[in-house]
Amino acid sequence: MRGLMTKVLEETKERETAVEAHGKLETEIENLTSSLFTEANRMVAVERFARSRAEEKMRSLEESAAEIGRAHV
């Protein structure tokens, strides 16, 4: 009987350890997912800003080229 009780206690402890490890893994996955989305959003914002600046510069250059073209006509 003692052997059976010892076995039950061991298995209960193993289960508790597994549940705790599972909880830690879930938390880590949530944190990593959050970090991933935060970084992805930052990268998108940086790209949008860079694209906006490039488009602004392109318009400015096109306007300058048009003015130079009109001045030489």
NUNUFI-537698 format. One record per residue: x, y, z of N, C-alpha, C, CB in turn; residue number from 1; residue in one letter. Coordinates in nm, 3 decimals, always signed. Glycine has a CB too. Layout:
residues N
n_east  n_north  n_up  ca_east  ca_north  ca_up  c_east  c_north  c_up  cb_east  cb_north  cb_up  i  aa
X  Y  Z  X  Y  Z  X  Y  Z  X  Y  Z  NUM  A
...
***
This chain:
residues 73
n_east  n_north  n_up  ca_east  ca_north  ca_up  c_east  c_north  c_up  cb_east  cb_north  cb_up  i  aa
+0.082  -0.119  +0.000  +0.000  +0.000  +0.000  +0.086  +0.126  +0.000  -0.093  +0.000  +0.120  1  M
+0.196  +0.119  +0.078  +0.285  +0.233  +0.082  +0.346  +0.262  -0.055  +0.394  +0.211  +0.183  2  R
+0.380  +0.158  -0.125  +0.437  +0.173  -0.259  +0.341  +0.246  -0.352  +0.472  +0.037  -0.318  3  G
+0.213  +0.212  -0.341  +0.111  +0.277  -0.424  +0.096  +0.424  -0.387  -0.025  +0.205  -0.410  4  L
+0.098  +0.453  -0.258  +0.085  +0.591  -0.212  +0.206  +0.673  -0.256  +0.069  +0.596  -0.058  5  M
+0.324  +0.614  -0.247  +0.446  +0.682  -0.290  +0.438  +0.712  -0.439  +0.571  +0.596  -0.260  6  T
+0.391  +0.617  -0.515  +0.376  +0.634  -0.660  +0.278  +0.748  -0.692  +0.327  +0.502  -0.725  7  K
+0.166  +0.752  -0.621  +0.066  +0.858  -0.641  +0.127  +0.994  -0.609  -0.060  +0.833  -0.554  8  V
+0.200  +1.002  -0.500  +0.263  +1.129  -0.461  +0.366  +1.173  -0.565  +0.330  +1.115  -0.324  9  L
+0.445  +1.080  -0.614  +0.545  +1.112  -0.717  +0.478  +1.163  -0.844  +0.631  +0.988  -0.749  10  E
+0.374  +1.094  -0.886  +0.303  +1.134  -1.008  +0.234  +1.269  -0.990  +0.201  +1.028  -1.047  11  E
+0.182  +1.295  -0.870  +0.120  +1.424  -0.843  +0.224  +1.534  -0.852  +0.052  +1.424  -0.704  12  T
+0.339  +1.512  -0.795  +0.447  +1.611  -0.799  +0.493  +1.633  -0.944  +0.567  +1.565  -0.711  13  K
+0.507  +1.526  -1.020  +0.547  +1.538  -1.161  +0.444  +1.618  -1.241  +0.565  +1.398  -1.224  14  E
+0.317  +1.592  -1.212  +0.211  +1.666  -1.281  +0.215  +1.814  -1.247  +0.073  +1.607  -1.246  15  R
+0.235  +1.844  -1.119  +0.245  +1.984  -1.077  +0.362  +2.053  -1.146  +0.260  +1.993  -0.924  16  E
+0.473  +1.984  -1.156  +0.592  +2.038  -1.223  +0.562  +2.062  -1.371  +0.712  +1.943  -1.208  17  T
+0.493  +1.969  -1.433  +0.459  +1.982  -1.575  +0.361  +2.098  -1.597  +0.398  +1.851  -1.628  18  A
+0.264  +2.112  -1.509  +0.166  +2.221  -1.521  +0.237  +2.355  -1.505  +0.053  +2.206  -1.414  19  V
+0.327  +2.363  -1.409  +0.404  +2.487  -1.387  +0.489  +2.520  -1.510  +0.493  +2.474  -1.262  20  E
+0.557  +2.420  -1.564  +0.639  +2.442  -1.683  +0.553  +2.486  -1.801  +0.717  +2.313  -1.719  21  A
+0.438  +2.427  -1.814  +0.344  +2.463  -1.921  +0.302  +2.609  -1.908  +0.220  +2.370  -1.919  22  H
+0.270  +2.650  -1.786  +0.231  +2.789  -1.761  +0.344  +2.886  -1.796  +0.191  +2.807  -1.616  23  G
+0.466  +2.850  -1.760  +0.582  +2.935  -1.793  +0.600  +2.945  -1.944  +0.710  +2.879  -1.727  24  K
+0.585  +2.833  -2.013  +0.598  +2.834  -2.159  +0.490  +2.919  -2.224  +0.592  +2.691  -2.214  25  L
+0.368  +2.909  -2.175  +0.259  +2.991  -2.229  +0.288  +3.139  -2.210  +0.126  +2.954  -2.163  26  E
+0.338  +3.176  -2.093  +0.372  +3.316  -2.066  +0.484  +3.362  -2.158  +0.414  +3.334  -1.918  27  T
+0.584  +3.278  -2.176  +0.696  +3.315  -2.264  +0.648  +3.331  -2.408  +0.807  +3.208  -2.257  28  E
+0.561  +3.243  -2.453  +0.507  +3.254  -2.589  +0.428  +3.383  -2.604  +0.418  +3.132  -2.622  29  I
+0.346  +3.416  -2.505  +0.269  +3.541  -2.509  +0.362  +3.662  -2.516  +0.177  +3.552  -2.386  30  E
+0.468  +3.661  -2.435  +0.563  +3.772  -2.435  +0.636  +3.784  -2.569  +0.664  +3.754  -2.322  31  N
+0.677  +3.671  -2.623  +0.746  +3.672  -2.752  +0.654  +3.719  -2.864  +0.802  +3.532  -2.784  32  L
+0.529  +3.675  -2.859  +0.432  +3.717  -2.960  +0.409  +3.868  -2.952  +0.299  +3.642  -2.942  33  T
+0.396  +3.917  -2.832  +0.377  +4.061  -2.812  +0.497  +4.139  -2.864  +0.353  +4.093  -2.664  34  S
+0.616  +4.092  -2.832  +0.739  +4.158  -2.879  +0.747  +4.154  -3.031  +0.863  +4.091  -2.818  35  S
+0.710  +4.041  -3.089  +0.714  +4.027  -3.234  +0.622  +4.128  -3.302  +0.676  +3.885  -3.275  36  L
+0.499  +4.138  -3.253  +0.404  +4.233  -3.313  +0.447  +4.377  -3.289  +0.265  +4.210  -3.256  37  F
+0.504  +4.407  -3.173  +0.553  +4.542  -3.146  +0.664  +4.577  -3.244  +0.604  +4.554  -3.000  38  T
+0.756  +4.488  -3.264  +0.867  +4.512  -3.358  +0.816  +4.523  -3.501  +0.971  +4.401  -3.348  39  E
+0.723  +4.437  -3.539  +0.668  +4.444  -3.675  +0.597  +4.577  -3.697  +0.570  +4.327  -3.699  40  A
+0.519  +4.622  -3.599  +0.451  +4.751  -3.612  +0.551  +4.865  -3.622  +0.357  +4.775  -3.492  41  N
+0.660  +4.858  -3.546  +0.764  +4.960  -3.553  +0.827  +4.962  -3.692  +0.872  +4.935  -3.445  42  R
+0.855  +4.845  -3.745  +0.916  +4.836  -3.878  +0.824  +4.893  -3.985  +0.951  +4.690  -3.911  43  M
+0.695  +4.866  -3.974  +0.598  +4.920  -4.069  +0.594  +5.072  -4.060  +0.457  +4.861  -4.043  44  V
+0.595  +5.125  -3.939  +0.592  +5.271  -3.920  +0.716  +5.335  -3.979  +0.579  +5.306  -3.771  45  A
+0.831  +5.275  -3.956  +0.956  +5.328  -4.011  +0.951  +5.325  -4.164  +1.079  +5.247  -3.960  46  V
+0.902  +5.217  -4.221  +0.894  +5.206  -4.366  +0.797  +5.308  -4.424  +0.850  +5.064  -4.406  47  E
+0.684  +5.326  -4.360  +0.587  +5.426  -4.408  +0.647  +5.566  -4.406  +0.459  +5.424  -4.322  48  R
+0.720  +5.597  -4.300  +0.783  +5.728  -4.290  +0.888  +5.744  -4.400  +0.848  +5.747  -4.151  49  F
+0.971  +5.642  -4.421  +1.073  +5.647  -4.525  +1.010  +5.662  -4.663  +1.162  +5.521  -4.520  50  A
+0.902  +5.589  -4.688  +0.834  +5.598  -4.817  +0.776  +5.739  -4.837  +0.721  +5.492  -4.827  51  R
+0.717  +5.792  -4.731  +0.661  +5.926  -4.739  +0.768  +6.029  -4.772  +0.591  +5.963  -4.608  52  S
+0.882  +6.018  -4.705  +0.993  +6.110  -4.732  +1.044  +6.096  -4.875  +1.108  +6.086  -4.633  53  R
+1.054  +5.972  -4.923  +1.102  +5.948  -5.059  +1.003  +6.005  -5.161  +1.122  +5.797  -5.083  54  A
+0.874  +5.987  -5.137  +0.773  +6.041  -5.228  +0.775  +6.194  -5.228  +0.633  +5.989  -5.190  55  E
+0.796  +6.251  -5.111  +0.805  +6.396  -5.098  +0.925  +6.449  -5.177  +0.816  +6.436  -4.949  56  E
+1.036  +6.381  -5.161  +1.158  +6.420  -5.233  +1.138  +6.406  -5.383  +1.279  +6.334  -5.187  57  K
+1.072  +6.299  -5.426  +1.048  +6.276  -5.568  +0.960  +6.388  -5.624  +0.980  +6.138  -5.590  58  M
+0.855  +6.427  -5.553  +0.770  +6.537  -5.599  +0.849  +6.666  -5.611  +0.651  +6.557  -5.504  59  R
+0.933  +6.691  -5.512  +1.015  +6.812  -5.513  +1.109  +6.812  -5.633  +1.095  +6.824  -5.382  60  S
+1.172  +6.699  -5.660  +1.263  +6.689  -5.774  +1.188  +6.703  -5.907  +1.338  +6.554  -5.771  61  L
+1.068  +6.644  -5.914  +0.989  +6.657  -6.035  +0.948  +6.802  -6.058  +0.864  +6.567  -6.028  62  E
+0.911  +6.872  -5.950  +0.876  +7.013  -5.962  +0.997  +7.095  -6.006  +0.822  +7.067  -5.829  63  E
+1.112  +7.067  -5.950  +1.235  +7.138  -5.988  +1.268  +7.113  -6.135  +1.354  +7.096  -5.899  64  S
+1.254  +6.987  -6.177  +1.282  +6.953  -6.317  +1.184  +7.024  -6.410  +1.276  +6.800  -6.337  65  A
+1.058  +7.032  -6.368  +0.959  +7.100  -6.450  +0.991  +7.250  -6.461  +0.817  +7.080  -6.391  66  A
+1.033  +7.310  -6.353  +1.069  +7.452  -6.354  +1.191  +7.476  -6.443  +1.097  +7.502  -6.211  67  E
+1.288  +7.388  -6.434  +1.407  +7.401  -6.520  +1.368  +7.384  -6.664  +1.516  +7.298  -6.481  68  I
+1.280  +7.290  -6.692  +1.232  +7.270  -6.830  +1.159  +7.390  -6.882  +1.141  +7.148  -6.838  69  G
+1.076  +7.452  -6.801  +1.003  +7.573  -6.843  +1.099  +7.690  -6.864  +0.896  +7.611  -6.738  70  R
+1.205  +7.697  -6.785  +1.300  +7.808  -6.796  +1.381  +7.798  -6.924  +1.393  +7.810  -6.675  71  A
+1.399  +7.680  -6.977  +1.479  +7.661  -7.099  +1.394  +7.662  -7.225  +1.556  +7.530  -7.090  72  H
+1.266  +7.680  -7.213  +1.180  +7.678  -7.332  +1.173  +7.811  -7.394  +1.042  +7.632  -7.298  73  V
***
